[in-house]
Amino acid sequence: MIVYNIERGWFPMKNDADAHRRRLGLKPAALATVRIESREELAAFLNALMGLKKEPAEPAEPPPAGAVLEPQPQGVQPEVIERNYIEVPDFVPMFLAKKQAGGKEIRWITEEEWNASLASCETSPGS
């Protein structure tokens, strides 16, 4: 199954999604394609949308029976889900953050978090 996402809208047909993207004045990169090939991938995708994460649960709250809390390696990539927001360090002025966000949600992070993400990018392969 293939679906297309623009901002917070989902479309079954690429032409409809592309037309919506153009109406919003967004660049082609704003069109996200989500390809789901199994029930496990669908469950992982829906859980990611709902905010469920694979973390050790407290004994009082076990995860739902049969839930796939993390996508399979061939499943939905996090970048597809996270395209609706950008992370901006708290030392960036609001007007610059809004310009860079281009209508996406802004999530403010601390300078320490920003420096940690830069350090992880520098040490990760392929960067």
N, C-alpha and C positions, 0 to 999 in steps of 0.2 A: 504494500500500500504506500502511495506517495501523496503527501499533502504539502502545501506551500504556506509560508507564514510571512506576513508583512506587519511590522509593529505588533499589535495584539490581535490581528485578524488572521483566520485560518481559511484556506481555500482549497477545494478539491481539484480545480483546474488552474494550470499555470497561467493561461491567458488572462483569467479573471484576476489573479494575484498581481500580475504584471500591470494590468490596467489600474488597479487600486494603488500600486506603488507610484505610478506616474501621476495619478490624481493628487497624491500626497506630496509630490515633488521630491521623492527619494531617489537615490542612485540605485543602479542595478544590484549592488552588493547588499542592499537591504532585503532582497528576496532570499528567504531561507527555504531550502528544500529538505523535508524530513522523509526519510525512506524507512519504513517499518516492515520487516520481513517475517517476524514470528510473534507469537503471543507474549513471549518473555520480553522482547523489545518493546512491544506496546505497553506492557505493564510497567517496565522501567521508565518509559517516556512519560506516562501518566503520573507515576509517582514523583518524577522529577518536576513536573509541572505543579504538583501539589506541595512540593517542598520536603518530601520524605527523603531522608538521607540514610546511608548505611553507617550507622554509628552504634556503639554498644548501647542497647536499651536498658533502662532500669528494670530490675526484676518485676516491678509492679506493672510495667507497660511493655509486654512483648510485642514485636511487630505483627501486623496482621498476617494471618495464616495464608501462605502461598504468595505473599507479596514479593516482588522483585525490587529490592531497594536500590540497586545500582545497576546501570546498564551493562550488558555484556560487551566484550571488546568490540564486536561488530555492530553494536547497537548505536543508539542516538548519541552523538558527540555533545559534550557540554556547551561548546561554542554555539550550537544551534539554539539552545535554550537561553543562553546568556546574552543574546544580541539585543535584548530589549532594554539594557541598561549599560552604563559605563561607570567605572570606578574613578573617582577624582580625589586627589589628596586634599586635605582640608586647608592647605596653604594656598591653593589656587583661587583667585578672585571669582566671584559668582558669575560675572558677565563673561569671563573666558570659559568657565565650565559650561554655561548654557550654550555658548557658541559651539564648543567642541561636541556637546551632547547631541545637537541637531534634533531636538525633540524627544530624545530617549530619556529614560529615568536616570537621574544622577544619584549615585550612592557614594556618600562621602566616606573616606577612609583616613586614618591617622597617618602622619608622616612616617612613623615606624612601620606600619603595614605597607606603605608605598615603597620604602627602602627595602623591605623584605621581599616584595614582589620583584623589584628590580634585580636584587641579588639572585633570586631563583631563576630569572630569565637569563642572566649572564652565565650561570653554571649549567643550564639545561642544554642537552644536545640539540643541534639544529638551529641555534640562535646566533 
